[in-house]
């Protein structure tokens, strides 16, 4: 049976993309990262509302006028309703999220350099001599690196959901504490993802 034209063209495009260094299992991971990060963003917004005690019903929330990086920084503030250990976990999660945000943004919005082993995305490259508002940064992509990113993003989702829940029920603060080791690992992985080029150029790496 003849395939629909869009299916035929999609399969040809996927074959071409595979030659750029994106076989099916890498594409699957790119899609999973996009999905999980999107869930982190949406849950982060409601978490910071809860942390601040915002009543958004019938109003335009402050998050509607600010960037995701602002929300992430808000998460890392020392919220007095939580004990210090939980505050420290949220601060560490915030730092991890800022690094992972840059990695994700480069993958989704960056210019792509194909490679059979490790394609690279460069955001705000300035290749034409233009002056950019934001500094250039890159993201290297392979199965292992994307697994690190997905794991980190999932942990961040768990953190913001736990924080939002604990705002409504302080007895649930223990759920934040239980994520301490996962958040520490996410912080390390997200930092490596964000700064991999510099690390690869360091003899100690």
Secondary structure, 3 states (H helix, E strand, C coil): CCCCHHHHHHHHHHHHHHHCCCCHHHHHHHHHHHHHHHHHHHHHHHHHHHHHCCCCCCCCCHHHHCCHHHHHHHHCCCCCCCCHHHHHHHHHHHHHHHHHHHHHHHHHHCEEECCCCCEEEEECCCCCCCCCCCCCEEEEECHHHHHHHHHHHHHHHHHHHHHHHHHHCHHHHHHHHCCHHHHHHHHHHHHHHHCHHHHHCCCCC
